[in-house]
Amino acid sequence: MKKNQLISGVFIEDIANDGKTVARHNGKVIFVSGALPGDTCNIQITRTKSDWAEARVIEIEKKSEHRVDPFCS
């Protein structure tokens, strides 16, 4: 996994600290910003280490059932 690499079809499994979520790709943990558990997303790697990486959402392919419409504009 390299910085700026695009990965598609990543399923977001759980929530982590600082508003990030957790996903896994090829056995590596990825902390994703801008997603909710249950989302399936296309992501871009922003930082990588030997056993984990950070990423941001490029596009949400399938929205989680936890997403709701805002009640005000």
CHARMM internal coordinates of N, CA and C (Angstrom, degrees):
IC EDIT
DIST 1 N 1 CA 1.4384
DIST 1 CA 1 C 1.5299
ANGL 1 N 1 CA 1 C 107.96
DIST 1 C 2 N 1.3289
ANGL 1 CA 1 C 2 N 116.02
DIHE 1 N 1 CA 1 C 2 N 131.52
DIST 2 N 2 CA 1.4587
ANGL 1 C 2 N 2 CA 121.16
DIHE 1 CA 1 C 2 N 2 CA -177.69
DIST 2 CA 2 C 1.5244
ANGL 2 N 2 CA 2 C 110.76
DIHE 1 C 2 N 2 CA 2 C -124.03
DIST 2 C 3 N 1.3321
ANGL 2 CA 2 C 3 N 115.59
DIHE 2 N 2 CA 2 C 3 N 157.54
DIST 3 N 3 CA 1.4533
ANGL 2 C 3 N 3 CA 121.16
DIHE 2 CA 2 C 3 N 3 CA 177.35
DIST 3 CA 3 C 1.5294
ANGL 3 N 3 CA 3 C 109.57
DIHE 2 C 3 N 3 CA 3 C -59.94
DIST 3 C 4 N 1.3323
ANGL 3 CA 3 C 4 N 116.57
DIHE 3 N 3 CA 3 C 4 N 141.86
DIST 4 N 4 CA 1.4651
ANGL 3 C 4 N 4 CA 126.51
DIHE 3 CA 3 C 4 N 4 CA -178.97
DIST 4 CA 4 C 1.5264
ANGL 4 N 4 CA 4 C 113.81
DIHE 3 C 4 N 4 CA 4 C 70.89
DIST 4 C 5 N 1.3274
ANGL 4 CA 4 C 5 N 118.26
DIHE 4 N 4 CA 4 C 5 N 4.86
DIST 5 N 5 CA 1.4564
ANGL 4 C 5 N 5 CA 121.29
DIHE 4 CA 4 C 5 N 5 CA 176.60
DIST 5 CA 5 C 1.5246
ANGL 5 N 5 CA 5 C 109.54
DIHE 4 C 5 N 5 CA 5 C -68.49
DIST 5 C 6 N 1.3215
ANGL 5 CA 5 C 6 N 117.23
DIHE 5 N 5 CA 5 C 6 N 139.04
DIST 6 N 6 CA 1.4605
ANGL 5 C 6 N 6 CA 122.57
DIHE 5 CA 5 C 6 N 6 CA 176.61
DIST 6 CA 6 C 1.5207
ANGL 6 N 6 CA 6 C 108.73
DIHE 5 C 6 N 6 CA 6 C -98.13
DIST 6 C 7 N 1.3178
ANGL 6 CA 6 C 7 N 116.36
DIHE 6 N 6 CA 6 C 7 N 134.66
DIST 7 N 7 CA 1.4554
ANGL 6 C 7 N 7 CA 122.32
DIHE 6 CA 6 C 7 N 7 CA 178.30
DIST 7 CA 7 C 1.5232
ANGL 7 N 7 CA 7 C 107.33
DIHE 6 C 7 N 7 CA 7 C -128.70
DIST 7 C 8 N 1.3200
ANGL 7 CA 7 C 8 N 116.84
DIHE 7 N 7 CA 7 C 8 N 129.77
DIST 8 N 8 CA 1.4656
ANGL 7 C 8 N 8 CA 119.76
DIHE 7 CA 7 C 8 N 8 CA -178.19
DIST 8 CA 8 C 1.5224
ANGL 8 N 8 CA 8 C 111.05
DIHE 7 C 8 N 8 CA 8 C -107.96
DIST 8 C 9 N 1.3176
ANGL 8 CA 8 C 9 N 115.30
DIHE 8 N 8 CA 8 C 9 N 155.03
DIST 9 N 9 CA 1.4541
ANGL 8 C 9 N 9 CA 122.21
DIHE 8 CA 8 C 9 N 9 CA 175.02
DIST 9 CA 9 C 1.5093
ANGL 9 N 9 CA 9 C 114.97
DIHE 8 C 9 N 9 CA 9 C 69.86
DIST 9 C 10 N 1.3257
ANGL 9 CA 9 C 10 N 118.19
DIHE 9 N 9 CA 9 C 10 N 34.87
DIST 10 N 10 CA 1.4608
ANGL 9 C 10 N 10 CA 122.02
DIHE 9 CA 9 C 10 N 10 CA -179.49
DIST 10 CA 10 C 1.5285
ANGL 10 N 10 CA 10 C 109.09
DIHE 9 C 10 N 10 CA 10 C -87.26
DIST 10 C 11 N 1.3278
ANGL 10 CA 10 C 11 N 116.10
DIHE 10 N 10 CA 10 C 11 N 126.84
DIST 11 N 11 CA 1.4676
ANGL 10 C 11 N 11 CA 121.25
DIHE 10 CA 10 C 11 N 11 CA 179.06
DIST 11 CA 11 C 1.5212
ANGL 11 N 11 CA 11 C 108.95
DIHE 10 C 11 N 11 CA 11 C -90.49
DIST 11 C 12 N 1.3275
ANGL 11 CA 11 C 12 N 116.48
DIHE 11 N 11 CA 11 C 12 N 129.03
DIST 12 N 12 CA 1.4563
ANGL 11 C 12 N 12 CA 122.46
DIHE 11 CA 11 C 12 N 12 CA 179.40
DIST 12 CA 12 C 1.5244
ANGL 12 N 12 CA 12 C 108.16
DIHE 11 C 12 N 12 CA 12 C -86.16
DIST 12 C 13 N 1.3337
ANGL 12 CA 12 C 13 N 116.20
DIHE 12 N 12 CA 12 C 13 N 120.37
DIST 13 N 13 CA 1.4622
ANGL 12 C 13 N 13 CA 121.43
DIHE 12 CA 12 C 13 N 13 CA -172.51
DIST 13 CA 13 C 1.5170
ANGL 13 N 13 CA 13 C 115.08
DIHE 12 C 13 N 13 CA 13 C -91.31
DIST 13 C 14 N 1.3317
ANGL 13 CA 13 C 14 N 116.81
DIHE 13 N 13 CA 13 C 14 N -42.65
DIST 14 N 14 CA 1.4615
ANGL 13 C 14 N 14 CA 119.31
DIHE 13 CA 13 C 14 N 14 CA -169.10
DIST 14 CA 14 C 1.5188
ANGL 14 N 14 CA 14 C 109.47
DIHE 13 C 14 N 14 CA 14 C -152.46
DIST 14 C 15 N 1.3302
ANGL 14 CA 14 C 15 N 116.27
DIHE 14 N 14 CA 14 C 15 N 175.39
DIST 15 N 15 CA 1.4568
ANGL 14 C 15 N 15 CA 121.74
DIHE 14 CA 14 C 15 N 15 CA 178.53
DIST 15 CA 15 C 1.5318
ANGL 15 N 15 CA 15 C 109.11
DIHE 14 C 15 N 15 CA 15 C -106.18
DIST 15 C 16 N 1.3386
ANGL 15 CA 15 C 16 N 116.35
DIHE 15 N 15 CA 15 C 16 N 146.73
DIST 16 N 16 CA 1.4693
ANGL 15 C 16 N 16 CA 122.10
DIHE 15 CA 15 C 16 N 16 CA -178.97
DIST 16 CA 16 C 1.5249
ANGL 16 N 16 CA 16 C 109.08
DIHE 15 C 16 N 16 CA 16 C -124.07
DIST 16 C 17 N 1.3072
ANGL 16 CA 16 C 17 N 117.21
DIHE 16 N 16 CA 16 C 17 N -164.63
DIST 17 N 17 CA 1.4629
ANGL 16 C 17 N 17 CA 122.72
DIHE 16 CA 16 C 17 N 17 CA 179.32
DIST 17 CA 17 C 1.5171
ANGL 17 N 17 CA 17 C 112.17
DIHE 16 C 17 N 17 CA 17 C -72.90
DIST 17 C 18 N 1.3303
ANGL 17 CA 17 C 18 N 115.35
DIHE 17 N 17 CA 17 C 18 N 161.34
DIST 18 N 18 CA 1.4742
ANGL 17 C 18 N 18 CA 123.20
DIHE 17 CA 17 C 18 N 18 CA 173.78
DIST 18 CA 18 C 1.5175
ANGL 18 N 18 CA 18 C 113.58
DIHE 17 C 18 N 18 CA 18 C 57.73
DIST 18 C 19 N 1.3260
ANGL 18 CA 18 C 19 N 118.25
DIHE 18 N 18 CA 18 C 19 N 29.17
DIST 19 N 19 CA 1.4578
ANGL 18 C 19 N 19 CA 121.42
DIHE 18 CA 18 C 19 N 19 CA 176.84
DIST 19 CA 19 C 1.5116
ANGL 19 N 19 CA 19 C 114.73
DIHE 18 C 19 N 19 CA 19 C 76.01
DIST 19 C 20 N 1.3083
ANGL 19 CA 19 C 20 N 117.66
DIHE 19 N 19 CA 19 C 20 N 9.64
DIST 20 N 20 CA 1.4645
ANGL 19 C 20 N 20 CA 121.20
DIHE 19 CA 19 C 20 N 20 CA 178.41
DIST 20 CA 20 C 1.5244
ANGL 20 N 20 CA 20 C 109.16
DIHE 19 C 20 N 20 CA 20 C -91.20
DIST 20 C 21 N 1.3137
ANGL 20 CA 20 C 21 N 115.06
DIHE 20 N 20 CA 20 C 21 N 160.88
DIST 21 N 21 CA 1.4509
ANGL 20 C 21 N 21 CA 120.88
DIHE 20 CA 20 C 21 N 21 CA 178.08
DIST 21 CA 21 C 1.5203
ANGL 21 N 21 CA 21 C 109.39
DIHE 20 C 21 N 21 CA 21 C -118.81
DIST 21 C 22 N 1.3286
ANGL 21 CA 21 C 22 N 116.20
DIHE 21 N 21 CA 21 C 22 N 167.89
DIST 22 N 22 CA 1.4549
ANGL 21 C 22 N 22 CA 122.15
DIHE 21 CA 21 C 22 N 22 CA -175.60
DIST 22 CA 22 C 1.5176
ANGL 22 N 22 CA 22 C 110.26
DIHE 21 C 22 N 22 CA 22 C -114.34
DIST 22 C 23 N 1.3303
ANGL 22 CA 22 C 23 N 115.09
DIHE 22 N 22 CA 22 C 23 N 132.63
DIST 23 N 23 CA 1.4542
ANGL 22 C 23 N 23 CA 122.35
DIHE 22 CA 22 C 23 N 23 CA 173.23
DIST 23 CA 23 C 1.5221
ANGL 23 N 23 CA 23 C 107.62
DIHE 22 C 23 N 23 CA 23 C -134.75
DIST 23 C 24 N 1.3193
ANGL 23 CA 23 C 24 N 116.84
DIHE 23 N 23 CA 23 C 24 N 166.83
DIST 24 N 24 CA 1.4708
ANGL 23 C 24 N 24 CA 121.20
DIHE 23 CA 23 C 24 N 24 CA 176.24
DIST 24 CA 24 C 1.5199
ANGL 24 N 24 CA 24 C 108.92
DIHE 23 C 24 N 24 CA 24 C -131.35
DIST 24 C 25 N 1.3171
ANGL 24 CA 24 C 25 N 114.60
DIHE 24 N 24 CA 24 C 25 N 141.15
DIST 25 N 25 CA 1.4714
ANGL 24 C 25 N 25 CA 120.29
DIHE 24 CA 24 C 25 N 25 CA 177.39
DIST 25 CA 25 C 1.5190
ANGL 25 N 25 CA 25 C 107.35
DIHE 24 C 25 N 25 CA 25 C -143.24
DIST 25 C 26 N 1.3209
ANGL 25 CA 25 C 26 N 116.70
DIHE 25 N 25 CA 25 C 26 N 119.66
DIST 26 N 26 CA 1.4734
ANGL 25 C 26 N 26 CA 122.90
DIHE 25 CA 25 C 26 N 26 CA -177.74
DIST 26 CA 26 C 1.5252
ANGL 26 N 26 CA 26 C 111.67
DIHE 25 C 26 N 26 CA 26 C 52.54
DIST 26 C 27 N 1.3372
ANGL 26 CA 26 C 27 N 117.35
DIHE 26 N 26 CA 26 C 27 N 40.13
DIST 27 N 27 CA 1.4466
ANGL 26 C 27 N 27 CA 122.40
DIHE 26 CA 26 C 27 N 27 CA 176.92
DIST 27 CA 27 C 1.5127
ANGL 27 N 27 CA 27 C 115.55
DIHE 26 C 27 N 27 CA 27 C 81.55
DIST 27 C 28 N 1.3216
ANGL 27 CA 27 C 28 N 118.06
DIHE 27 N 27 CA 27 C 28 N -1.72
DIST 28 N 28 CA 1.4584
ANGL 27 C 28 N 28 CA 121.55
DIHE 27 CA 27 C 28 N 28 CA -178.87
DIST 28 CA 28 C 1.5261
ANGL 28 N 28 CA 28 C 109.67
DIHE 27 C 28 N 28 CA 28 C -101.85
DIST 28 C 29 N 1.3323
ANGL 28 CA 28 C 29 N 116.84
DIHE 28 N 28 CA 28 C 29 N 136.42
DIST 29 N 29 CA 1.4587
ANGL 28 C 29 N 29 CA 122.23
DIHE 28 CA 28 C 29 N 29 CA 179.07
DIST 29 CA 29 C 1.5311
ANGL 29 N 29 CA 29 C 108.69
DIHE 28 C 29 N 29 CA 29 C -78.84
DIST 29 C 30 N 1.3318
ANGL 29 CA 29 C 30 N 115.66
DIHE 29 N 29 CA 29 C 30 N 134.67
DIST 30 N 30 CA 1.4619
ANGL 29 C 30 N 30 CA 121.38
DIHE 29 CA 29 C 30 N 30 CA 178.25
DIST 30 CA 30 C 1.5246
ANGL 30 N 30 CA 30 C 108.20
DIHE 29 C 30 N 30 CA 30 C -125.03
DIST 30 C 31 N 1.3320
ANGL 30 CA 30 C 31 N 116.14
DIHE 30 N 30 CA 30 C 31 N 126.43
DIST 31 N 31 CA 1.4550
ANGL 30 C 31 N 31 CA 122.13
DIHE 30 CA 30 C 31 N 31 CA 175.18
DIST 31 CA 31 C 1.5273
ANGL 31 N 31 CA 31 C 107.28
DIHE 30 C 31 N 31 CA 31 C -94.09
DIST 31 C 32 N 1.3359
ANGL 31 CA 31 C 32 N 116.19
DIHE 31 N 31 CA 31 C 32 N 118.47
DIST 32 N 32 CA 1.4597
ANGL 31 C 32 N 32 CA 121.83
DIHE 31 CA 31 C 32 N 32 CA -171.60
DIST 32 CA 32 C 1.5316
ANGL 32 N 32 CA 32 C 110.10
DIHE 31 C 32 N 32 CA 32 C -111.92
DIST 32 C 33 N 1.3339
ANGL 32 CA 32 C 33 N 116.28
DIHE 32 N 32 CA 32 C 33 N 131.47
DIST 33 N 33 CA 1.4711
ANGL 32 C 33 N 33 CA 122.35
DIHE 32 CA 32 C 33 N 33 CA 175.23
DIST 33 CA 33 C 1.5265
ANGL 33 N 33 CA 33 C 108.93
DIHE 32 C 33 N 33 CA 33 C -94.94
DIST 33 C 34 N 1.3306
ANGL 33 CA 33 C 34 N 115.89
DIHE 33 N 33 CA 33 C 34 N 138.65
DIST 34 N 34 CA 1.4607
ANGL 33 C 34 N 34 CA 120.88
DIHE 33 CA 33 C 34 N 34 CA 174.19
DIST 34 CA 34 C 1.5068
ANGL 34 N 34 CA 34 C 115.39
DIHE 33 C 34 N 34 CA 34 C 89.30
DIST 34 C 35 N 1.3273
ANGL 34 CA 34 C 35 N 117.62
DIHE 34 N 34 CA 34 C 35 N 22.12
DIST 35 N 35 CA 1.4659
ANGL 34 C 35 N 35 CA 120.54
DIHE 34 CA 34 C 35 N 35 CA -179.81
DIST 35 CA 35 C 1.5248
ANGL 35 N 35 CA 35 C 109.74
DIHE 34 C 35 N 35 CA 35 C -132.70
DIST 35 C 36 N 1.3240
ANGL 35 CA 35 C 36 N 115.63
DIHE 35 N 35 CA 35 C 36 N 167.98
DIST 36 N 36 CA 1.4576
ANGL 35 C 36 N 36 CA 122.83
DIHE 35 CA 35 C 36 N 36 CA 174.92
DIST 36 CA 36 C 1.5236
ANGL 36 N 36 CA 36 C 109.29
DIHE 35 C 36 N 36 CA 36 C -123.10
DIST 36 C 37 N 1.3378
ANGL 36 CA 36 C 37 N 117.71
DIHE 36 N 36 CA 36 C 37 N 152.35
DIST 37 N 37 CA 1.4595
ANGL 36 C 37 N 37 CA 118.86
DIHE 36 CA 36 C 37 N 37 CA 175.03
DIST 37 CA 37 C 1.5259
ANGL 37 N 37 CA 37 C 110.28
DIHE 36 C 37 N 37 CA 37 C -56.39
DIST 37 C 38 N 1.3251
ANGL 37 CA 37 C 38 N 116.09
DIHE 37 N 37 CA 37 C 38 N 133.91
DIST 38 N 38 CA 1.4672
ANGL 37 C 38 N 38 CA 121.77
DIHE 37 CA 37 C 38 N 38 CA -177.86
DIST 38 CA 38 C 1.5102
ANGL 38 N 38 CA 38 C 113.36
DIHE 37 C 38 N 38 CA 38 C 100.91
DIST 38 C 39 N 1.3348
ANGL 38 CA 38 C 39 N 118.44
DIHE 38 N 38 CA 38 C 39 N -15.77
DIST 39 N 39 CA 1.4686
ANGL 38 C 39 N 39 CA 121.61
DIHE 38 CA 38 C 39 N 39 CA 176.39
DIST 39 CA 39 C 1.5206
ANGL 39 N 39 CA 39 C 110.36
DIHE 38 C 39 N 39 CA 39 C -71.68
DIST 39 C 40 N 1.3098
ANGL 39 CA 39 C 40 N 116.30
DIHE 39 N 39 CA 39 C 40 N 149.93
DIST 40 N 40 CA 1.4612
ANGL 39 C 40 N 40 CA 122.57
DIHE 39 CA 39 C 40 N 40 CA 167.72
DIST 40 CA 40 C 1.5177
ANGL 40 N 40 CA 40 C 105.55
DIHE 39 C 40 N 40 CA 40 C -116.37
DIST 40 C 41 N 1.3396
ANGL 40 CA 40 C 41 N 117.11
DIHE 40 N 40 CA 40 C 41 N 122.03
DIST 41 N 41 CA 1.4615
ANGL 40 C 41 N 41 CA 121.66
DIHE 40 CA 40 C 41 N 41 CA -167.64
DIST 41 CA 41 C 1.5253
ANGL 41 N 41 CA 41 C 113.03
DIHE 40 C 41 N 41 CA 41 C -131.45
DIST 41 C 42 N 1.3240
ANGL 41 CA 41 C 42 N 114.43
DIHE 41 N 41 CA 41 C 42 N 159.34
DIST 42 N 42 CA 1.4509
ANGL 41 C 42 N 42 CA 122.56
DIHE 41 CA 41 C 42 N 42 CA 163.83
DIST 42 CA 42 C 1.5197
ANGL 42 N 42 CA 42 C 104.86
DIHE 41 C 42 N 42 CA 42 C -98.30
DIST 42 C 43 N 1.3293
ANGL 42 CA 42 C 43 N 116.84
DIHE 42 N 42 CA 42 C 43 N 128.72
DIST 43 N 43 CA 1.4582
ANGL 42 C 43 N 43 CA 120.64
DIHE 42 CA 42 C 43 N 43 CA -174.78
DIST 43 CA 43 C 1.5250
ANGL 43 N 43 CA 43 C 111.35
DIHE 42 C 43 N 43 CA 43 C -125.75
DIST 43 C 44 N 1.3357
ANGL 43 CA 43 C 44 N 114.99
DIHE 43 N 43 CA 43 C 44 N 162.09
DIST 44 N 44 CA 1.4620
ANGL 43 C 44 N 44 CA 121.90
DIHE 43 CA 43 C 44 N 44 CA 174.91
DIST 44 CA 44 C 1.5254
ANGL 44 N 44 CA 44 C 107.62
DIHE 43 C 44 N 44 CA 44 C -123.75
DIST 44 C 45 N 1.3193
ANGL 44 CA 44 C 45 N 116.72
DIHE 44 N 44 CA 44 C 45 N 127.44
DIST 45 N 45 CA 1.4599
ANGL 44 C 45 N 45 CA 122.41
DIHE 44 CA 44 C 45 N 45 CA 179.86
DIST 45 CA 45 C 1.5290
ANGL 45 N 45 CA 45 C 108.90
DIHE 44 C 45 N 45 CA 45 C -70.39
DIST 45 C 46 N 1.3391
ANGL 45 CA 45 C 46 N 116.45
DIHE 45 N 45 CA 45 C 46 N 129.58
DIST 46 N 46 CA 1.4623
ANGL 45 C 46 N 46 CA 121.02
DIHE 45 CA 45 C 46 N 46 CA 179.49
DIST 46 CA 46 C 1.5231
ANGL 46 N 46 CA 46 C 112.43
DIHE 45 C 46 N 46 CA 46 C -109.87
DIST 46 C 47 N 1.3362
ANGL 46 CA 46 C 47 N 117.02
DIHE 46 N 46 CA 46 C 47 N -22.17
DIST 47 N 47 CA 1.4640
ANGL 46 C 47 N 47 CA 121.81
DIHE 46 CA 46 C 47 N 47 CA -179.54
DIST 47 CA 47 C 1.5186
ANGL 47 N 47 CA 47 C 107.91
DIHE 46 C 47 N 47 CA 47 C -154.85
DIST 47 C 48 N 1.3074
ANGL 47 CA 47 C 48 N 117.29
DIHE 47 N 47 CA 47 C 48 N 140.77
DIST 48 N 48 CA 1.4590
ANGL 47 C 48 N 48 CA 119.33
DIHE 47 CA 47 C 48 N 48 CA -179.63
DIST 48 CA 48 C 1.5282
ANGL 48 N 48 CA 48 C 110.99
DIHE 47 C 48 N 48 CA 48 C -137.45
DIST 48 C 49 N 1.3157
ANGL 48 CA 48 C 49 N 114.76
DIHE 48 N 48 CA 48 C 49 N 140.80
DIST 49 N 49 CA 1.4607
ANGL 48 C 49 N 49 CA 124.03
DIHE 48 CA 48 C 49 N 49 CA 175.55
DIST 49 CA 49 C 1.5283
ANGL 49 N 49 CA 49 C 107.35
DIHE 48 C 49 N 49 CA 49 C -127.58
DIST 49 C 50 N 1.3201
ANGL 49 CA 49 C 50 N 117.65
DIHE 49 N 49 CA 49 C 50 N -179.73
DIST 50 N 50 CA 1.4603
ANGL 49 C 50 N 50 CA 120.11
DIHE 49 CA 49 C 50 N 50 CA -174.89
DIST 50 CA 50 C 1.5361
ANGL 50 N 50 CA 50 C 113.43
DIHE 49 C 50 N 50 CA 50 C -64.33
DIST 50 C 51 N 1.3340
ANGL 50 CA 50 C 51 N 117.74
DIHE 50 N 50 CA 50 C 51 N -37.71
DIST 51 N 51 CA 1.4647
ANGL 50 C 51 N 51 CA 119.07
DIHE 50 CA 50 C 51 N 51 CA -176.64
DIST 51 CA 51 C 1.5259
ANGL 51 N 51 CA 51 C 114.73
DIHE 50 C 51 N 51 CA 51 C -120.20
DIST 51 C 52 N 1.3404
ANGL 51 CA 51 C 52 N 118.38
DIHE 51 N 51 CA 51 C 52 N 3.28
DIST 52 N 52 CA 1.4650
ANGL 51 C 52 N 52 CA 121.49
DIHE 51 CA 51 C 52 N 52 CA 177.19
DIST 52 CA 52 C 1.5212
ANGL 52 N 52 CA 52 C 109.94
DIHE 51 C 52 N 52 CA 52 C -153.36
DIST 52 C 53 N 1.3181
ANGL 52 CA 52 C 53 N 115.23
DIHE 52 N 52 CA 52 C 53 N 167.79
DIST 53 N 53 CA 1.4664
ANGL 52 C 53 N 53 CA 121.13
DIHE 52 CA 52 C 53 N 53 CA 178.67
DIST 53 CA 53 C 1.5213
ANGL 53 N 53 CA 53 C 108.82
DIHE 52 C 53 N 53 CA 53 C -148.28
DIST 53 C 54 N 1.3424
ANGL 53 CA 53 C 54 N 116.12
DIHE 53 N 53 CA 53 C 54 N 164.09
DIST 54 N 54 CA 1.4578
ANGL 53 C 54 N 54 CA 122.46
DIHE 53 CA 53 C 54 N 54 CA 172.90
DIST 54 CA 54 C 1.5192
ANGL 54 N 54 CA 54 C 107.78
DIHE 53 C 54 N 54 CA 54 C -118.87
DIST 54 C 55 N 1.3322
ANGL 54 CA 54 C 55 N 115.43
DIHE 54 N 54 CA 54 C 55 N 149.35
DIST 55 N 55 CA 1.4647
ANGL 54 C 55 N 55 CA 119.95
DIHE 54 CA 54 C 55 N 55 CA -178.25
DIST 55 CA 55 C 1.5184
ANGL 55 N 55 CA 55 C 109.82
DIHE 54 C 55 N 55 CA 55 C -150.04
DIST 55 C 56 N 1.3314
ANGL 55 CA 55 C 56 N 114.82
DIHE 55 N 55 CA 55 C 56 N 168.11
DIST 56 N 56 CA 1.4608
ANGL 55 C 56 N 56 CA 120.75
DIHE 55 CA 55 C 56 N 56 CA 174.15
DIST 56 CA 56 C 1.5253
ANGL 56 N 56 CA 56 C 108.11
DIHE 55 C 56 N 56 CA 56 C -128.31
DIST 56 C 57 N 1.3185
ANGL 56 CA 56 C 57 N 115.09
DIHE 56 N 56 CA 56 C 57 N 154.92
DIST 57 N 57 CA 1.4612
ANGL 56 C 57 N 57 CA 120.98
DIHE 56 CA 56 C 57 N 57 CA -178.42
DIST 57 CA 57 C 1.5254
ANGL 57 N 57 CA 57 C 109.81
DIHE 56 C 57 N 57 CA 57 C -76.93
DIST 57 C 58 N 1.3079
ANGL 57 CA 57 C 58 N 116.01
DIHE 57 N 57 CA 57 C 58 N 131.66
DIST 58 N 58 CA 1.4639
ANGL 57 C 58 N 58 CA 122.68
DIHE 57 CA 57 C 58 N 58 CA 173.20
DIST 58 CA 58 C 1.5282
ANGL 58 N 58 CA 58 C 109.35
DIHE 57 C 58 N 58 CA 58 C -96.60
DIST 58 C 59 N 1.3421
ANGL 58 CA 58 C 59 N 115.60
DIHE 58 N 58 CA 58 C 59 N -43.69
DIST 59 N 59 CA 1.4691
ANGL 58 C 59 N 59 CA 120.99
DIHE 58 CA 58 C 59 N 59 CA -179.17
DIST 59 CA 59 C 1.5238
ANGL 59 N 59 CA 59 C 108.80
DIHE 58 C 59 N 59 CA 59 C -154.24
DIST 59 C 60 N 1.3153
ANGL 59 CA 59 C 60 N 115.82
DIHE 59 N 59 CA 59 C 60 N 142.07
DIST 60 N 60 CA 1.4640
ANGL 59 C 60 N 60 CA 120.80
DIHE 59 CA 59 C 60 N 60 CA 175.45
DIST 60 CA 60 C 1.5263
ANGL 60 N 60 CA 60 C 107.35
DIHE 59 C 60 N 60 CA 60 C -97.09
DIST 60 C 61 N 1.3295
ANGL 60 CA 60 C 61 N 116.34
DIHE 60 N 60 CA 60 C 61 N 115.57
DIST 61 N 61 CA 1.4637
ANGL 60 C 61 N 61 CA 121.59
DIHE 60 CA 60 C 61 N 61 CA -179.81
DIST 61 CA 61 C 1.5186
ANGL 61 N 61 CA 61 C 111.66
DIHE 60 C 61 N 61 CA 61 C -78.06
DIST 61 C 62 N 1.3356
ANGL 61 CA 61 C 62 N 115.62
DIHE 61 N 61 CA 61 C 62 N -44.84
DIST 62 N 62 CA 1.4657
ANGL 61 C 62 N 62 CA 121.06
DIHE 61 CA 61 C 62 N 62 CA 179.53
DIST 62 CA 62 C 1.5178
ANGL 62 N 62 CA 62 C 107.51
DIHE 61 C 62 N 62 CA 62 C -135.74
DIST 62 C 63 N 1.3215
ANGL 62 CA 62 C 63 N 116.51
DIHE 62 N 62 CA 62 C 63 N 124.27
DIST 63 N 63 CA 1.4602
ANGL 62 C 63 N 63 CA 121.54
DIHE 62 CA 62 C 63 N 63 CA -177.69
DIST 63 CA 63 C 1.5268
ANGL 63 N 63 CA 63 C 111.23
DIHE 62 C 63 N 63 CA 63 C -79.37
DIST 63 C 64 N 1.3073
ANGL 63 CA 63 C 64 N 114.59
DIHE 63 N 63 CA 63 C 64 N 147.47
DIST 64 N 64 CA 1.4511
ANGL 63 C 64 N 64 CA 122.59
DIHE 63 CA 63 C 64 N 64 CA 177.73
DIST 64 CA 64 C 1.5244
ANGL 64 N 64 CA 64 C 110.46
DIHE 63 C 64 N 64 CA 64 C -72.17
DIST 64 C 65 N 1.3086
ANGL 64 CA 64 C 65 N 115.88
DIHE 64 N 64 CA 64 C 65 N 154.92
DIST 65 N 65 CA 1.4659
ANGL 64 C 65 N 65 CA 120.47
DIHE 64 CA 64 C 65 N 65 CA 174.78
DIST 65 CA 65 C 1.5294
ANGL 65 N 65 CA 65 C 110.85
DIHE 64 C 65 N 65 CA 65 C -71.51
DIST 65 C 66 N 1.3346
ANGL 65 CA 65 C 66 N 117.99
DIHE 65 N 65 CA 65 C 66 N -12.04
DIST 66 N 66 CA 1.4645
ANGL 65 C 66 N 66 CA 122.54
DIHE 65 CA 65 C 66 N 66 CA 178.66
DIST 66 CA 66 C 1.5304
ANGL 66 N 66 CA 66 C 112.37
DIHE 65 C 66 N 66 CA 66 C -79.80
DIST 66 C 67 N 1.3145
ANGL 66 CA 66 C 67 N 117.92
DIHE 66 N 66 CA 66 C 67 N -13.20
DIST 67 N 67 CA 1.4744
ANGL 66 C 67 N 67 CA 121.01
DIHE 66 CA 66 C 67 N 67 CA 179.26
DIST 67 CA 67 C 1.5137
ANGL 67 N 67 CA 67 C 109.48
DIHE 66 C 67 N 67 CA 67 C -76.66
DIST 67 C 68 N 1.3370
ANGL 67 CA 67 C 68 N 115.49
DIHE 67 N 67 CA 67 C 68 N 138.51
DIST 68 N 68 CA 1.4596
ANGL 67 C 68 N 68 CA 121.16
DIHE 67 CA 67 C 68 N 68 CA 178.04
DIST 68 CA 68 C 1.5242
ANGL 68 N 68 CA 68 C 108.75
DIHE 67 C 68 N 68 CA 68 C -132.40
DIST 68 C 69 N 1.3198
ANGL 68 CA 68 C 69 N 115.94
DIHE 68 N 68 CA 68 C 69 N 156.13
DIST 69 N 69 CA 1.4611
ANGL 68 C 69 N 69 CA 120.80
DIHE 68 CA 68 C 69 N 69 CA 175.40
DIST 69 CA 69 C 1.5213
ANGL 69 N 69 CA 69 C 109.02
DIHE 68 C 69 N 69 CA 69 C -77.44
DIST 69 C 70 N 1.3425
ANGL 69 CA 69 C 70 N 117.28
DIHE 69 N 69 CA 69 C 70 N 140.36
DIST 70 N 70 CA 1.4661
ANGL 69 C 70 N 70 CA 119.14
DIHE 69 CA 69 C 70 N 70 CA 178.22
DIST 70 CA 70 C 1.5269
ANGL 70 N 70 CA 70 C 110.51
DIHE 69 C 70 N 70 CA 70 C -64.13
DIST 70 C 71 N 1.3196
ANGL 70 CA 70 C 71 N 117.15
DIHE 70 N 70 CA 70 C 71 N 144.67
DIST 71 N 71 CA 1.4617
ANGL 70 C 71 N 71 CA 120.79
DIHE 70 CA 70 C 71 N 71 CA -178.26
DIST 71 CA 71 C 1.5231
ANGL 71 N 71 CA 71 C 112.80
DIHE 70 C 71 N 71 CA 71 C -83.65
DIST 71 C 72 N 1.3339
ANGL 71 CA 71 C 72 N 117.92
DIHE 71 N 71 CA 71 C 72 N -8.76
DIST 72 N 72 CA 1.4659
ANGL 71 C 72 N 72 CA 121.01
DIHE 71 CA 71 C 72 N 72 CA 176.24
DIST 72 CA 72 C 1.5137
ANGL 72 N 72 CA 72 C 109.72
DIHE 71 C 72 N 72 CA 72 C -137.19
DIST 72 C 73 N 1.3108
ANGL 72 CA 72 C 73 N 116.36
DIHE 72 N 72 CA 72 C 73 N 163.72
DIST 73 N 73 CA 1.4787
ANGL 72 C 73 N 73 CA 119.72
DIHE 72 CA 72 C 73 N 73 CA -177.36
DIST 73 CA 73 C 1.4480
ANGL 73 N 73 CA 73 C 113.36
DIHE 72 C 73 N 73 CA 73 C -84.99
END
COOR INIT
IC SEED 1 N 1 CA 1 C
IC BUILD
